[in-house]
Amino acid sequence: MKAEVIIVTCVLCVLYFFGSAEGIKCWVCRSDADPRCVDPFDNTTLPITDCDVMRLPQYPELKATMCRKMRQKVYGNWRYIRTCAFLGSPGEGTGNENHCTMKTGTYNVYSEVCTCNSKDGCNSASSINLSYLAILLTALLVFKIRFYR
């Protein structure tokens, strides 16, 4: 019985580490097409997207390494765009994910761009994520209590 527990534990650990090696997952939406994309963002209403499946037509070899959230004011209306990011670095080049780049362009267009890669779904307003490791440890604890009283 102990060998079975060791095998199950090893398999779960391997699955955990392979799962954590995946690419980043981001929220992908546009508020001009879907009003659920605005802030405050309720990330329970939209599915998260695995950025590994997304490619840029002009650079098909690039993989997304970050999430991006853009907030734009166009003709007096705010719009939000959340997507996978292929180029740049977190914090729009600063390395600080709390830093966003703000620009004002012609025709009174205002833009704020934030990039992040600290965790899946980091381009939401805020979210609560359970750690896969915490889930794994809880499952192992329940398994041990159930079969080794």
C-alpha positions as CSV (number, residue, x, y, z in Angstrom):
1,M,0.0,0.0,0.0
2,K,2.9,2.4,0.7
3,A,4.3,1.9,-2.8
4,E,0.9,2.9,-4.2
5,V,0.9,6.1,-2.2
6,I,4.4,6.9,-3.3
7,I,3.5,6.3,-7.0
8,V,0.3,8.5,-6.7
9,T,2.3,11.2,-5.0
10,C,5.0,11.1,-7.7
11,V,2.4,11.2,-10.5
12,L,0.6,14.2,-8.9
13,C,3.9,16.1,-8.5
14,V,4.9,15.5,-12.1
15,L,1.5,16.7,-13.2
16,Y,1.8,19.7,-11.0
17,F,5.2,20.7,-12.5
18,F,4.1,20.1,-16.1
19,G,1.0,22.1,-15.5
20,S,3.0,25.0,-14.2
21,A,5.3,25.0,-17.2
22,E,2.5,26.0,-19.6
23,G,2.3,29.4,-21.2
24,I,0.5,32.3,-19.6
25,K,-3.3,32.5,-19.7
26,C,-4.9,35.9,-20.1
27,W,-8.3,37.5,-20.3
28,V,-9.1,38.3,-23.9
29,C,-12.0,40.7,-24.6
30,R,-12.9,44.2,-25.9
31,S,-15.5,46.3,-24.2
32,D,-16.7,47.8,-27.5
33,A,-17.8,44.2,-28.4
34,D,-18.5,42.8,-25.0
35,P,-19.6,45.1,-22.1
36,R,-18.4,42.5,-19.5
37,C,-14.8,43.6,-20.3
38,V,-15.0,47.0,-18.5
39,D,-13.7,47.8,-15.1
40,P,-14.5,46.8,-12.5
41,F,-13.8,43.5,-14.2
42,D,-15.7,40.4,-13.1
43,N,-13.5,37.6,-14.2
44,T,-16.1,34.9,-13.4
45,T,-18.2,36.0,-16.5
46,L,-15.6,35.3,-19.2
47,P,-13.4,32.3,-19.9
48,I,-9.6,32.7,-19.6
49,T,-7.6,32.1,-22.8
50,D,-4.4,30.1,-23.1
51,C,-2.1,32.4,-24.9
52,D,-0.2,29.4,-26.4
53,V,-3.0,29.0,-29.0
54,M,-2.8,32.6,-30.1
55,R,-0.4,33.8,-32.8
56,L,0.4,37.1,-34.6
57,P,-0.1,36.6,-38.4
58,Q,2.9,38.8,-39.1
59,Y,5.2,37.0,-36.5
60,P,3.9,33.4,-36.3
61,E,7.0,32.2,-34.5
62,L,6.4,34.5,-31.5
63,K,4.7,33.2,-28.3
64,A,2.8,35.4,-25.9
65,T,4.8,35.9,-22.7
66,M,2.6,38.5,-20.9
67,C,-0.9,39.8,-20.5
68,R,-1.9,43.3,-21.6
69,K,-4.7,45.6,-20.5
70,M,-5.4,48.7,-22.4
71,R,-7.8,51.5,-21.4
72,Q,-8.6,54.0,-24.1
73,K,-10.7,57.1,-24.2
74,V,-11.9,57.7,-27.8
75,Y,-14.3,60.5,-28.6
76,G,-15.2,60.7,-24.9
77,N,-16.0,57.0,-24.5
78,W,-13.8,54.6,-22.4
79,R,-13.0,51.2,-23.9
80,Y,-11.1,48.4,-22.4
81,I,-9.0,45.8,-24.3
82,R,-7.6,42.8,-22.5
83,T,-5.3,40.4,-24.5
84,C,-2.2,38.3,-24.7
85,A,1.0,40.3,-25.2
86,F,3.8,39.2,-27.5
87,L,6.3,42.0,-27.4
88,G,7.7,44.2,-24.7
89,S,8.3,43.5,-21.0
90,P,6.2,43.8,-17.8
91,G,5.4,47.3,-16.7
92,E,5.8,48.5,-20.2
93,G,9.6,48.2,-20.0
94,T,10.1,49.2,-16.4
95,G,9.9,45.6,-15.0
96,N,7.3,46.9,-12.4
97,E,3.9,45.5,-13.2
98,N,2.3,48.3,-11.2
99,H,3.6,50.8,-13.8
100,C,1.4,51.6,-16.8
101,T,2.3,53.7,-19.8
102,M,-0.1,56.7,-20.3
103,K,-0.2,58.6,-23.6
104,T,-2.4,61.3,-25.1
105,G,-2.6,61.3,-28.9
106,T,-4.3,63.4,-31.5
107,Y,-8.0,63.9,-31.7
108,N,-8.2,63.8,-27.9
109,V,-7.4,60.0,-27.7
110,Y,-6.1,59.0,-24.3
111,S,-4.4,55.6,-23.8
112,E,-3.2,53.6,-20.8
113,V,-1.3,50.3,-21.3
114,C,-0.3,47.8,-18.6
115,T,1.6,44.5,-19.1
116,C,2.2,41.7,-16.7
117,N,3.4,38.2,-16.4
118,S,3.3,37.4,-12.7
119,K,0.4,35.0,-12.9
120,D,-2.3,33.7,-15.2
121,G,-5.1,36.3,-15.6
122,C,-3.0,39.2,-14.3
123,N,-4.7,41.5,-16.7
124,S,-7.9,41.5,-14.7
125,A,-8.9,44.2,-12.2
126,S,-8.3,41.8,-9.3
127,S,-8.8,38.1,-8.8
128,I,-8.5,35.3,-6.3
129,N,-6.6,32.3,-7.5
130,L,-6.0,29.0,-5.7
131,S,-2.5,27.6,-5.9
132,Y,-2.3,24.3,-7.7
133,L,0.2,23.3,-5.0
134,A,-2.3,24.0,-2.2
135,I,-4.9,21.9,-4.0
136,L,-2.4,19.1,-4.4
137,L,-1.4,19.2,-0.8
138,T,-5.0,19.2,0.4
139,A,-5.8,16.2,-1.8
140,L,-2.8,14.3,-0.4
141,L,-3.8,15.2,3.2
142,V,-7.4,14.0,2.6
143,F,-6.0,10.8,1.0
144,K,-3.7,10.1,3.9
145,I,-6.4,10.8,6.5
146,R,-8.9,8.6,4.7
147,F,-6.6,5.5,4.2
148,Y,-4.2,5.7,7.2
149,R,-6.3,6.1,10.3
